[in-house]
Amino acid sequence: MTRIAIKDIAVEEARLAHPLAKAVAAKGVIVPVVLDVKKDASGLYPILDGRRRILASIKAGVKDVPAVFLDGGAEITLMLHATRRNNPVSE
């Protein structure tokens, strides 16, 4: 695991529920985000898992997040989300 600057991550959206940003501001990002090992055409790392954590970090003013890099693209994303259940609190 390493820390990576948010500016090096391909973030697609800029909207997020307020409570998660408050939690990240208070406690930081506890669970690492998962990024692809290969940068995209714009030189940024695609997000495989952790988009909301990254958006909350941006909203909270955090400059970097813990990250794990995996090779596998969309297949890894599907595997990471396979065990996820709907969580109305996080939304």
C-alpha distance (Angstrom), angle and dihedral (degrees) to the residues before:
residue distance angle dihedral
M1 . . .
T2 3.78 . .
R3 3.78 138.2 .
I4 3.80 118.3 -109.1
A5 3.79 131.8 -168.4
I6 3.80 111.9 -110.0
K7 3.81 88.7 -133.1
D8 3.83 87.2 69.0
I9 3.83 93.6 57.1
A10 3.82 125.1 87.5
V11 3.81 101.7 -119.8
E12 3.81 113.5 -174.8
E13 3.81 104.4 -178.5
A14 3.77 134.9 40.5
R15 3.81 102.4 -162.1
L16 3.77 126.4 97.8
A17 3.78 141.6 156.3
H18 3.80 111.4 -96.3
P19 3.86 100.0 -127.3
L20 3.81 94.6 64.9
A21 3.80 91.9 51.2
K22 3.82 89.5 51.1
A23 3.80 90.6 50.7
V24 3.81 92.5 49.0
A25 3.80 90.6 48.5
A26 3.81 89.9 52.4
K27 3.82 101.5 38.9
G28 3.81 106.8 13.0
V29 3.79 125.1 -132.5
I30 3.80 107.4 -44.3
V31 3.82 101.5 178.0
P32 3.83 113.4 55.4
V33 3.78 119.2 -118.5
V34 3.81 117.0 -121.5
L35 3.80 117.2 -126.1
D36 3.79 132.5 -177.6
V37 3.81 113.8 -106.0
K38 3.82 90.5 -132.3
K39 3.79 120.5 73.2
D40 3.80 118.6 -131.3
A41 3.83 125.8 -119.5
S42 3.81 91.2 -79.6
G43 3.81 92.4 53.0
L44 3.81 96.5 -105.5
Y45 3.81 130.3 123.6
P46 3.84 113.0 -109.8
I47 3.81 115.5 -127.7
L48 3.81 114.5 -117.7
D49 3.82 95.2 174.0
G50 3.80 133.3 -2.0
R51 3.80 105.2 50.7
R52 3.82 92.9 143.6
R53 3.81 91.5 48.6
I54 3.79 90.0 52.7
L55 3.81 92.9 47.0
A56 3.81 90.3 48.3
S57 3.80 89.3 50.4
I58 3.81 91.1 52.4
K59 3.80 91.0 48.9
A60 3.83 90.3 47.4
G61 3.81 92.3 49.9
V62 3.81 95.0 -113.7
K63 3.82 112.4 155.3
D64 3.82 100.9 -159.7
V65 3.80 139.6 19.8
P66 3.80 135.8 -158.8
A67 3.80 109.5 -96.9
V68 3.77 141.9 -174.8
F69 3.80 119.1 -156.9
L70 3.82 119.1 -143.3
D71 3.78 132.0 176.8
G72 3.78 115.3 -135.1
G73 3.81 109.8 75.5
A74 3.80 118.6 -152.7
E75 3.81 92.6 2.3
I76 3.82 90.3 63.1
T77 3.82 90.2 48.3
L78 3.80 90.7 53.4
M79 3.80 91.5 48.6
L80 3.81 92.4 49.2
H81 3.80 92.0 49.4
A82 3.81 96.4 43.2
T83 3.81 93.1 89.5
R84 3.81 96.0 40.2
R85 3.79 118.7 115.2
N86 3.80 127.5 -163.4
N87 3.77 109.4 -82.6
P88 3.82 112.0 -170.8
V89 3.81 91.0 -173.2
S90 3.81 92.8 62.5
E91 3.80 92.2 48.4
